Amino acid sequence: MTAPTGTVPCEPWDPIICAALPAGASAAVTGYALEAASEVLWALSGRQFGLCSITLRPCRKTCDGTPWFGGIDNWWDAGGGGPRPLLYQGAWFNITCGACPGSCSCTTIEETVLPGPVHSITEVKLNGTVMVTGTYRVDNHRLLVRTDGGTWPICQDMAAADTEDNTWSVTALYGQEVPASGRFAVGELMAEFAKACVGAACALPTSVSQIARQGVTIDFSQLADLLKEGLTGLQFSDRFISAFNPQRLQSAPQVYDVDGPMFRRPNTS
């Protein structure tokens, strides 16, 4: 999962503004100008920047659903005797640990799989109570590992709010932070939108292609031509787009695992 969860970025980008905003622009105008500039640059840069806060109601990750040796949880129960080879799901393993170890550990790892990649965890609630930071961590950008010695619930009451007992939820940020060049770009485009809105002179290209005055002819880039190239005609904006989306992709490639772990995003209607 990446930043986009719809047709617009989750939040307006944080602008760095070099030029003064027009004096006649109200707070509402500049606010809408920032939203519009963020939408345009988000789309033209391949819908890859910006963070989205998503609350999930996950399901606990178990080993595999099938114990080792067809019903015996570990090699100790099979008679002991030390490590031994095992052909398991098409691969050979030397079984030396107890049940449900991690790939790099001989100890049981209590974890749940989140849709990844995760940028950061904002909050984890268990039975309606916010867990203390440090009692969990994120591995491989998607594994929520419990580090306080407890276990994640095997199941929960999905009909109840995550403020109640017998529930748990994870609120995480997804996506990539807007780089500094993107913040300069959105500040530049925001200012030009605001100028155009109040009738002030702005640098946004128009549909005028040529002006002849007193024997001097000036050619202008047509807005339609620029948009076909995925550009705006503005310095910071076009440098940002060319640097981070040189192939003019509509969005970043995504892979969907239809057989992956189950989770639920509440209140997404």
Buried (B, 14 or more C-beta within 10 A) or exposed (E): BBBBBEEBBBBBBBBBBEEEBBEEBEEEBBBBBBBBBBBBBBBBBBBBBBBBBBBBBBBBBEEEEEBBBEEEBBBEBBEEEEEEEBEEEEEEBEBEBBBBBBEEEEEBBBBBBBBBBBBEBEBBBBBBEEBEEEEBEBEEEBBBBBEEEEEBBEEBBEEEEBEEEEBBBBBBBBBBBBBEBBBBBBBBBBBBBBBBBBEBEBBBBEEEBEEEEEEEEEEEEBBEEBBEBBBBBBEBBBBBBBEBBEEBEEEBEEEEEEEEBEBEEEEEE
